[in-house]
Amino acid sequence: MRKRATYAGFTTLGIAVGVLVSPPAVQAAVNYFDTTKTVSGTGSVACPAGTRMTGGGVGSLPDDVFGYTSSREYLLTGSMPNANGWKATAKQITGKYSDANGWTFRTTSYSAKVFAVCAS
């Protein structure tokens, strides 16, 4: 029996068959997620032995705070692969106001939360 089917705007004629075959990409994705593990840490993180890092990133930084006499801001300065893991660098900028000196600022390093996706 011949049936007419439309796919993405194209009409084809073919024989109806009762077997559906999954594309290889779907099975590959299932296997990939079965063999991955996400690890997280502060500042930097490494994948466990026997795995390879396939991706990574940094979590969100805390909200900036601005007041009449003080402020606190966060700045992400780097997010990159590091050996077999991921590393992120950030800064915290703290400001204080006084009538005598006006605004003064101090910059310190901040350890952001990072994650790495590891596959075996």
N, CA, C and O atoms as a GROMACS GRO file, in nm:
protein
  480
    1MET      N    1   0.084  -0.116   0.000
    1MET     CA    2   0.000   0.000   0.000
    1MET      C    3   0.089   0.124   0.000
    1MET      O    4   0.182   0.132   0.081
    2ARG      N    5   0.064   0.218  -0.088
    2ARG     CA    6   0.145   0.340  -0.098
    2ARG      C    7   0.075   0.450  -0.020
    2ARG      O    8  -0.047   0.467  -0.027
    3LYS      N    9   0.157   0.526   0.054
    3LYS     CA   10   0.103   0.638   0.130
    3LYS      C   11   0.180   0.763   0.093
    3LYS      O   12   0.298   0.757   0.057
    4ARG      N   13   0.114   0.874   0.102
    4ARG     CA   14   0.177   1.003   0.077
    4ARG      C   15   0.213   1.062   0.213
    4ARG      O   16   0.130   1.066   0.304
    5ALA      N   17   0.337   1.109   0.225
    5ALA     CA   18   0.382   1.168   0.351
    5ALA      C   19   0.444   1.303   0.322
    5ALA      O   20   0.507   1.324   0.219
    6THR      N   21   0.426   1.395   0.416
    6THR     CA   22   0.484   1.529   0.402
    6THR      C   23   0.582   1.552   0.515
    6THR      O   24   0.547   1.537   0.632
    7TYR      N   25   0.706   1.588   0.481
    7TYR     CA   26   0.811   1.617   0.578
    7TYR      C   27   0.869   1.753   0.545
    7TYR      O   28   0.920   1.774   0.434
    8ALA      N   29   0.862   1.844   0.637
    8ALA     CA   30   0.922   1.977   0.622
    8ALA      C   31   0.883   2.041   0.489
    8ALA      O   32   0.967   2.102   0.422
    9GLY      N   33   0.758   2.028   0.451
    9GLY     CA   34   0.711   2.092   0.329
    9GLY      C   35   0.731   2.012   0.202
    9GLY      O   36   0.688   2.056   0.096
   10PHE      N   37   0.795   1.896   0.207
   10PHE     CA   38   0.818   1.812   0.090
   10PHE      C   39   0.721   1.695   0.094
   10PHE      O   40   0.700   1.635   0.199
   11THR      N   41   0.663   1.664  -0.018
   11THR     CA   42   0.571   1.550  -0.026
   11THR      C   43   0.642   1.435  -0.096
   11THR      O   44   0.702   1.453  -0.202
   12THR      N   45   0.634   1.318  -0.036
   12THR     CA   46   0.698   1.200  -0.094
   12THR      C   47   0.596   1.088  -0.105
   12THR      O   48   0.497   1.085  -0.032
   13LEU      N   49   0.620   0.998  -0.195
   13LEU     CA   50   0.541   0.876  -0.206
   13LEU      C   51   0.628   0.761  -0.164
   13LEU      O   52   0.744   0.752  -0.205
   14GLY      N   53   0.575   0.673  -0.084
   14GLY     CA   54   0.655   0.560  -0.041
   14GLY      C   55   0.568   0.448   0.008
   14GLY      O   56   0.445   0.461   0.012
   15ILE      N   57   0.628   0.342   0.044
   15ILE     CA   58   0.557   0.226   0.096
   15ILE      C   59   0.560   0.235   0.248
   15ILE      O   60   0.665   0.254   0.307
   16ALA      N   61   0.444   0.220   0.310
   16ALA     CA   62   0.436   0.227   0.455
   16ALA      C   63   0.500   0.104   0.516
   16ALA      O   64   0.471  -0.008   0.475
   17VAL      N   65   0.584   0.124   0.612
   17VAL     CA   66   0.653   0.015   0.680
   17VAL      C   67   0.630   0.033   0.828
   17VAL      O   68   0.628   0.146   0.876
   18GLY      N   69   0.611  -0.072   0.901
   18GLY     CA   70   0.581  -0.066   1.043
   18GLY      C   71   0.704  -0.057   1.132
   18GLY      O   72   0.690  -0.082   1.252
   19VAL      N   73   0.822  -0.024   1.082
   19VAL     CA   74   0.943  -0.019   1.161
   19VAL      C   75   0.999   0.124   1.158
   19VAL      O   76   1.020   0.181   1.051
   20LEU      N   77   1.023   0.180   1.275
   20LEU     CA   78   1.087   0.311   1.284
   20LEU      C   79   1.230   0.292   1.329
   20LEU      O   80   1.256   0.214   1.421
   21VAL      N   81   1.322   0.361   1.267
   21VAL     CA   82   1.462   0.349   1.302
   21VAL      C   83   1.507   0.483   1.358
   21VAL      O   84   1.489   0.587   1.295
   22SER      N   85   1.568   0.481   1.479
   22SER     CA   86   1.620   0.603   1.539
   22SER      C   87   1.748   0.644   1.469
   22SER      O   88   1.831   0.559   1.437
   23PRO      N   89   1.764   0.772   1.446
   23PRO     CA   90   1.889   0.817   1.385
   23PRO      C   91   2.007   0.789   1.477
   23PRO      O   92   1.990   0.790   1.599
   24PRO      N   93   2.125   0.765   1.424
   24PRO     CA   94   2.242   0.736   1.506
   24PRO      C   95   2.273   0.847   1.606
   24PRO      O   96   2.324   0.819   1.715
   25ALA      N   97   2.245   0.972   1.572
   25ALA     CA   98   2.275   1.084   1.662
   25ALA      C   99   2.199   1.072   1.793
   25ALA      O  100   2.251   1.110   1.898
   26VAL      N  101   2.077   1.022   1.788
   26VAL     CA  102   1.999   1.007   1.910
   26VAL      C  103   2.065   0.907   2.003
   26VAL      O  104   2.077   0.933   2.122
   27GLN      N  105   2.108   0.793   1.952
   27GLN     CA  106   2.174   0.693   2.034
   27GLN      C  107   2.306   0.746   2.088
   27GLN      O  108   2.342   0.718   2.202
   28ALA      N  109   2.380   0.821   2.007
   28ALA     CA  110   2.507   0.877   2.052
   28ALA      C  111   2.483   0.973   2.168
   28ALA      O  112   2.560   0.975   2.264
   29ALA      N  113   2.377   1.054   2.160
   29ALA     CA  114   2.346   1.146   2.269
   29ALA      C  115   2.312   1.070   2.396
   29ALA      O  116   2.355   1.110   2.504
   30VAL      N  117   2.237   0.963   2.384
   30VAL     CA  118   2.202   0.882   2.502
   30VAL      C  119   2.328   0.826   2.564
   30VAL      O  120   2.345   0.831   2.686
   31ASN      N  121   2.418   0.772   2.483
   31ASN     CA  122   2.543   0.716   2.536
   31ASN      C  123   2.627   0.824   2.600
   31ASN      O  124   2.689   0.801   2.704
   32TYR      N  125   2.632   0.944   2.539
   32TYR     CA  126   2.711   1.053   2.594
   32TYR      C  127   2.662   1.089   2.734
   32TYR      O  128   2.743   1.101   2.826
   33PHE      N  129   2.532   1.106   2.752
   33PHE     CA  130   2.481   1.146   2.882
   33PHE      C  131   2.490   1.033   2.985
   33PHE      O  132   2.490   1.059   3.105
   34ASP      N  133   2.496   0.909   2.939
   34ASP     CA  134   2.515   0.797   3.032
   34ASP      C  135   2.657   0.792   3.086
   34ASP      O  136   2.680   0.735   3.193
   35THR      N  137   2.753   0.852   3.015
   35THR     CA  138   2.893   0.842   3.056
   35THR      C  139   2.950   0.974   3.107
   35THR      O  140   3.070   0.985   3.127
   36THR      N  141   2.866   1.075   3.128
   36THR     CA  142   2.917   1.204   3.175
   36THR      C  143   2.884   1.225   3.322
   36THR      O  144   2.791   1.167   3.377
   37LYS      N  145   2.965   1.310   3.382
   37LYS     CA  146   2.945   1.346   3.521
   37LYS      C  147   2.982   1.494   3.533
   37LYS      O  148   3.084   1.536   3.479
   38THR      N  149   2.901   1.571   3.603
   38THR     CA  150   2.932   1.711   3.627
   38THR      C  151   2.988   1.726   3.767
   38THR      O  152   2.926   1.682   3.865
   39VAL      N  153   3.105   1.787   3.777
   39VAL     CA  154   3.167   1.812   3.906
   39VAL      C  155   3.174   1.963   3.926
   39VAL      O  156   3.184   2.038   3.830
   40SER      N  157   3.168   2.006   4.050
   40SER     CA  158   3.173   2.150   4.076
   40SER      C  159   3.263   2.180   4.194
   40SER      O  160   3.292   2.092   4.276
   41GLY      N  161   3.306   2.304   4.202
   41GLY     CA  162   3.393   2.346   4.309
   41GLY      C  163   3.401   2.498   4.313
   41GLY      O  164   3.322   2.566   4.248
   42THR      N  165   3.495   2.550   4.388
   42THR     CA  166   3.512   2.694   4.402
   42THR      C  167   3.648   2.733   4.344
   42THR      O  168   3.751   2.683   4.389
   43GLY      N  169   3.648   2.822   4.247
   43GLY     CA  170   3.772   2.868   4.186
   43GLY      C  171   3.819   2.779   4.073
   43GLY      O  172   3.839   2.827   3.961
   44SER      N  173   3.839   2.650   4.099
   44SER     CA  174   3.877   2.556   3.994
   44SER      C  175   3.830   2.416   4.034
   44SER      O  176   3.807   2.388   4.152
   45VAL      N  177   3.817   2.332   3.935
   45VAL     CA  178   3.772   2.195   3.959
   45VAL      C  179   3.839   2.105   3.856
   45VAL      O  180   3.865   2.147   3.743
   46ALA      N  181   3.867   1.981   3.895
   46ALA     CA  182   3.930   1.883   3.806
   46ALA      C  183   3.839   1.763   3.788
   46ALA      O  184   3.766   1.724   3.880
   47CYS      N  185   3.843   1.706   3.670
   47CYS     CA  186   3.766   1.583   3.644
   47CYS      C  187   3.834   1.466   3.714
   47CYS      O  188   3.956   1.465   3.729
   48PRO      N  189   3.756   1.366   3.757
   48PRO     CA  190   3.813   1.249   3.822
   48PRO      C  191   3.905   1.171   3.727
   48PRO      O  192   3.893   1.182   3.605
   49ALA      N  193   3.994   1.094   3.784
   49ALA     CA  194   4.084   1.009   3.705
   49ALA      C  195   4.001   0.918   3.615
   49ALA      O  196   3.897   0.867   3.657
   50GLY      N  197   4.046   0.896   3.494
   50GLY     CA  198   3.977   0.809   3.400
   50GLY      C  199   3.871   0.881   3.319
   50GLY      O  200   3.803   0.818   3.237
   51THR      N  201   3.854   1.012   3.339
   51THR     CA  202   3.757   1.089   3.263
   51THR      C  203   3.828   1.206   3.195
   51THR      O  204   3.940   1.242   3.232
   52ARG      N  205   3.762   1.263   3.095
   52ARG     CA  206   3.814   1.380   3.025
   52ARG      C  207   3.714   1.492   3.031
   52ARG      O  208   3.593   1.469   3.024
   53MET      N  209   3.763   1.614   3.046
   53MET     CA  210   3.676   1.730   3.051
   53MET      C  211   3.624   1.760   2.910
   53MET      O  212   3.703   1.771   2.815
   54THR      N  213   3.493   1.773   2.896
   54THR     CA  214   3.432   1.803   2.766
   54THR      C  215   3.369   1.941   2.764
   54THR      O  216   3.326   1.988   2.659
   55GLY      N  217   3.364   2.007   2.878
   55GLY     CA  218   3.307   2.141   2.884
   55GLY      C  219   3.306   2.189   3.027
   55GLY      O  220   3.338   2.114   3.119
   56GLY      N  221   3.270   2.312   3.044
   56GLY     CA  222   3.266   2.367   3.179
   56GLY      C  223   3.217   2.510   3.178
   56GLY      O  224   3.183   2.564   3.073
   57GLY      N  225   3.213   2.569   3.294
   57GLY     CA  226   3.167   2.706   3.303
   57GLY      C  227   3.169   2.756   3.445
   57GLY      O  228   3.221   2.690   3.536
   58VAL      N  229   3.112   2.872   3.463
   58VAL     CA  230   3.109   2.937   3.594
   58VAL      C  231   2.965   2.971   3.628
   58VAL      O  232   2.886   3.008   3.542
   59GLY      N  233   2.933   2.956   3.756
   59GLY     CA  234   2.800   2.991   3.803
   59GLY      C  235   2.784   3.143   3.812
   59GLY      O  236   2.880   3.218   3.790
   60SER      N  237   2.666   3.187   3.844
   60SER     CA  238   2.642   3.331   3.853
   60SER      C  239   2.713   3.389   3.976
   60SER      O  240   2.728   3.322   4.078
   61LEU      N  241   2.754   3.512   3.964
   61LEU     CA  242   2.818   3.583   4.074
   61LEU      C  243   2.710   3.642   4.163
   61LEU      O  244   2.596   3.658   4.120
   62PRO      N  245   2.745   3.676   4.287
   62PRO     CA  246   2.647   3.741   4.376
   62PRO      C  247   2.601   3.874   4.317
   62PRO      O  248   2.670   3.934   4.235
   63ASP      N  249   2.486   3.920   4.359
   63ASP     CA  250   2.434   4.049   4.314
   63ASP      C  251   2.522   4.162   4.367
   63ASP      O  252   2.574   4.155   4.478
   64ASP      N  253   2.537   4.264   4.285
   64ASP     CA  254   2.607   4.385   4.328
   64ASP      C  255   2.519   4.459   4.428
   64ASP      O  256   2.396   4.454   4.421
   65VAL      N  257   2.583   4.529   4.522
   65VAL     CA  258   2.511   4.604   4.625
   65VAL      C  259   2.563   4.747   4.623
   65VAL      O  260   2.684   4.769   4.632
   66PHE      N  261   2.473   4.844   4.612
   66PHE     CA  262   2.511   4.985   4.612
   66PHE      C  263   2.431   5.057   4.720
   66PHE      O  264   2.308   5.053   4.719
   67GLY      N  265   2.501   5.123   4.812
   67GLY     CA  266   2.436   5.199   4.918
   67GLY      C  267   2.490   5.341   4.920
   67GLY      O  268   2.574   5.378   4.838
   68TYR      N  269   2.443   5.420   5.016
   68TYR     CA  270   2.489   5.560   5.027
   68TYR      C  271   2.634   5.569   5.073
   68TYR      O  272   2.706   5.660   5.033
   69THR      N  273   2.676   5.475   5.158
   69THR     CA  274   2.812   5.483   5.212
   69THR      C  275   2.896   5.359   5.184
   69THR      O  276   3.011   5.351   5.227
   70SER      N  277   2.840   5.263   5.112
   70SER     CA  278   2.919   5.144   5.079
   70SER      C  279   2.866   5.079   4.951
   70SER      O  280   2.750   5.097   4.912
   71SER      N  281   2.954   5.004   4.887
   71SER     CA  282   2.914   4.930   4.767
   71SER      C  283   2.997   4.802   4.760
   71SER      O  284   3.105   4.792   4.819
   72ARG      N  285   2.944   4.706   4.687
   72ARG     CA  286   3.015   4.580   4.664
   72ARG      C  287   2.976   4.532   4.524
   72ARG      O  288   2.859   4.510   4.495
   73GLU      N  289   3.077   4.515   4.439
   73GLU     CA  290   3.054   4.470   4.303
   73GLU      C  291   3.139   4.347   4.275
   73GLU      O  292   3.245   4.328   4.336
   74TYR      N  293   3.093   4.263   4.182
   74TYR     CA  294   3.167   4.143   4.143
   74TYR      C  295   3.193   4.149   3.993
   74TYR      O  296   3.107   4.191   3.916
   75LEU      N  297   3.313   4.106   3.954
   75LEU     CA  298   3.353   4.112   3.814
   75LEU      C  299   3.419   3.980   3.776
   75LEU      O  300   3.520   3.941   3.836
   76LEU      N  301   3.363   3.911   3.677
   76LEU     CA  302   3.424   3.788   3.626
   76LEU      C  303   3.539   3.828   3.534
   76LEU      O  304   3.517   3.899   3.436
   77THR      N  305   3.660   3.783   3.563
   77THR     CA  306   3.776   3.821   3.483
   77THR      C  307   3.826   3.708   3.394
   77THR      O  308   3.907   3.732   3.305
   78GLY      N  309   3.779   3.586   3.415
   78GLY     CA  310   3.821   3.475   3.330
   78GLY      C  311   3.742   3.349   3.358
   78GLY      O  312   3.701   3.324   3.471
   79SER      N  313   3.721   3.270   3.254
   79SER     CA  314   3.655   3.140   3.264
   79SER      C  315   3.715   3.055   3.153
   79SER      O  316   3.693   3.082   3.035
   80MET      N  317   3.792   2.950   3.191
   80MET     CA  318   3.869   2.878   3.090
   80MET      C  319   3.897   2.734   3.130
   80MET      O  320   3.889   2.699   3.248
   81PRO      N  321   3.930   2.648   3.030
   81PRO     CA  322   3.977   2.514   3.061
   81PRO      C  323   4.107   2.522   3.139
   81PRO      O  324   4.188   2.612   3.117
   82ASN      N  325   4.127   2.428   3.230
   82ASN     CA  326   4.248   2.424   3.312
   82ASN      C  327   4.288   2.279   3.329
   82ASN      O  328   4.228   2.206   3.407
   83ALA      N  329   4.392   2.236   3.254
   83ALA     CA  330   4.436   2.096   3.255
   83ALA      C  331   4.316   2.008   3.221
   83ALA      O  332   4.261   2.020   3.111
   84ASN      N  333   4.273   1.921   3.311
   84ASN     CA  334   4.158   1.834   3.286
   84ASN      C  335   4.040   1.881   3.370
   84ASN      O  336   3.973   1.801   3.436
   85GLY      N  337   4.014   2.011   3.367
   85GLY     CA  338   3.905   2.068   3.445
   85GLY      C  339   3.875   2.209   3.399
   85GLY      O  340   3.902   2.245   3.284
   86TRP      N  341   3.820   2.290   3.489
   86TRP     CA  342   3.780   2.426   3.456
   86TRP      C  343   3.824   2.520   3.567
   86TRP      O  344   3.832   2.482   3.683
   87LYS      N  345   3.851   2.644   3.529
   87LYS     CA  346   3.898   2.746   3.623
   87LYS      C  347   3.826   2.877   3.593
   87LYS      O  348   3.801   2.910   3.477
   88ALA      N  349   3.793   2.952   3.698
   88ALA     CA  350   3.735   3.085   3.680
   88ALA      C  351   3.802   3.180   3.777
   88ALA      O  352   3.834   3.145   3.890
   89THR      N  353   3.824   3.303   3.731
   89THR     CA  354   3.881   3.406   3.816
   89THR      C  355   3.783   3.522   3.822
   89THR      O  356   3.715   3.553   3.724
   90ALA      N  357   3.776   3.585   3.937
   90ALA     CA  358   3.684   3.697   3.956
   90ALA      C  359   3.742   3.794   4.058
   90ALA      O  360   3.835   3.761   4.131
   91LYS      N  361   3.684   3.912   4.061
   91LYS     CA  362   3.725   4.014   4.157
   91LYS      C  363   3.603   4.066   4.232
   91LYS      O  364   3.492   4.069   4.180
   92GLN      N  365   3.627   4.105   4.356
   92GLN     CA  366   3.525   4.172   4.436
   92GLN      C  367   3.578   4.314   4.462
   92GLN      O  368   3.690   4.330   4.510
   93ILE      N  369   3.499   4.414   4.430
   93ILE     CA  370   3.538   4.553   4.450
   93ILE      C  371   3.448   4.611   4.558
   93ILE      O  372   3.326   4.622   4.541
   94THR      N  373   3.510   4.649   4.669
   94THR     CA  374   3.435   4.703   4.783
   94THR      C  375   3.462   4.853   4.792
   94THR      O  376   3.578   4.896   4.789
   95GLY      N  377   3.357   4.931   4.804
   95GLY     CA  378   3.372   5.075   4.816
   95GLY      C  379   3.316   5.124   4.949
   95GLY      O  380   3.218   5.071   5.000
   96LYS      N  381   3.381   5.228   5.004
   96LYS     CA  382   3.334   5.292   5.128
   96LYS      C  383   3.338   5.442   5.108
   96LYS      O  384   3.430   5.496   5.046
   97TYR      N  385   3.239   5.508   5.161
   97TYR     CA  386   3.233   5.653   5.151
   97TYR      C  387   3.246   5.716   5.289
   97TYR      O  388   3.185   5.671   5.386
   98SER      N  389   3.327   5.822   5.296
   98SER     CA  390   3.336   5.901   5.419
   98SER      C  391   3.338   6.048   5.378
   98SER      O  392   3.386   6.082   5.270
   99ASP      N  393   3.286   6.135   5.464
   99ASP     CA  394   3.285   6.277   5.433
   99ASP      C  395   3.426   6.331   5.418
   99ASP      O  396   3.449   6.422   5.338
  100ALA      N  397   3.520   6.278   5.492
  100ALA     CA  398   3.657   6.328   5.488
  100ALA      C  399   3.732   6.287   5.361
  100ALA      O  400   3.808   6.367   5.306
  101ASN      N  401   3.710   6.164   5.313
  101ASN     CA  402   3.789   6.112   5.200
  101ASN      C  403   3.709   6.088   5.073
  101ASN      O  404   3.769   6.059   4.969
  102GLY      N  405   3.580   6.098   5.077
  102GLY     CA  406   3.498   6.061   4.961
  102GLY      C  407   3.495   5.909   4.946
  102GLY      O  408   3.500   5.837   5.046
  103TRP      N  409   3.487   5.861   4.824
  103TRP     CA  410   3.482   5.717   4.798
  103TRP      C  411   3.623   5.660   4.790
  103TRP      O  412   3.710   5.717   4.725
  104THR      N  413   3.644   5.548   4.855
  104THR     CA  414   3.767   5.470   4.842
  104THR      C  415   3.727   5.327   4.806
  104THR      O  416   3.626   5.276   4.853
  105PHE      N  417   3.807   5.264   4.722
  105PHE     CA  418   3.775   5.129   4.673
  105PHE      C  419   3.890   5.034   4.700
  105PHE      O  420   4.007   5.072   4.698
  106ARG      N  421   3.854   4.909   4.725
  106ARG     CA  422   3.952   4.803   4.748
  106ARG      C  423   3.912   4.684   4.662
  106ARG      O  424   3.796   4.643   4.662
  107THR      N  425   4.009   4.630   4.589
  107THR     CA  426   3.983   4.515   4.502
  107THR      C  427   4.051   4.392   4.560
  107THR      O  428   4.169   4.395   4.593
  108THR      N  429   3.975   4.284   4.571
  108THR     CA  430   4.030   4.156   4.617
  108THR      C  431   3.987   4.047   4.520
  108THR      O  432   3.890   4.064   4.446
  109SER      N  433   4.058   3.935   4.521
  109SER     CA  434   4.016   3.824   4.435
  109SER      C  435   3.893   3.758   4.496
  109SER      O  436   3.872   3.762   4.618
  110TYR      N  437   3.814   3.696   4.411
  110TYR     CA  438   3.692   3.628   4.454
  110TYR      C  439   3.690   3.491   4.388
  110TYR      O  440   3.713   3.480   4.267
  111SER      N  441   3.662   3.387   4.464
  111SER     CA  442   3.654   3.251   4.409
  111SER      C  443   3.512   3.221   4.368
  111SER      O  444   3.424   3.199   4.451
  112ALA      N  445   3.492   3.219   4.236
  112ALA     CA  446   3.360   3.191   4.182
  112ALA      C  447   3.333   3.041   4.182
  112ALA      O  448   3.427   2.961   4.186
  113LYS      N  449   3.208   3.002   4.177
  113LYS     CA  450   3.170   2.861   4.168
  113LYS      C  451   3.184   2.817   4.023
  113LYS      O  452   3.133   2.883   3.933
  114VAL      N  453   3.253   2.706   4.001
  114VAL     CA  454   3.277   2.656   3.867
  114VAL      C  455   3.229   2.512   3.855
  114VAL      O  456   3.210   2.443   3.955
  115PHE      N  457   3.210   2.468   3.731
  115PHE     CA  458   3.173   2.328   3.707
  115PHE      C  459   3.243   2.278   3.582
  115PHE      O  460   3.279   2.356   3.493
  116ALA      N  461   3.262   2.150   3.576
  116ALA     CA  462   3.320   2.085   3.458
  116ALA      C  463   3.236   1.962   3.424
  116ALA      O  464   3.189   1.892   3.514
  117VAL      N  465   3.218   1.939   3.296
  117VAL     CA  466   3.147   1.820   3.248
  117VAL      C  467   3.255   1.720   3.208
  117VAL      O  468   3.338   1.748   3.121
  118CYS      N  469   3.253   1.604   3.270
  118CYS     CA  470   3.357   1.502   3.249
  118CYS      C  471   3.294   1.377   3.186
  118CYS      O  472   3.187   1.333   3.227
  119ALA      N  473   3.361   1.321   3.087
  119ALA     CA  474   3.311   1.200   3.020
  119ALA      C  475   3.416   1.090   3.030
  119ALA      O  476   3.536   1.115   3.026
  120SER      N  477   3.365   0.968   3.044
  120SER     CA  478   3.458   0.854   3.048
  120SER      C  479   3.468   0.786   2.915
  120SER      O  480   3.541   0.688   2.900
   0.00000   0.00000   0.00000
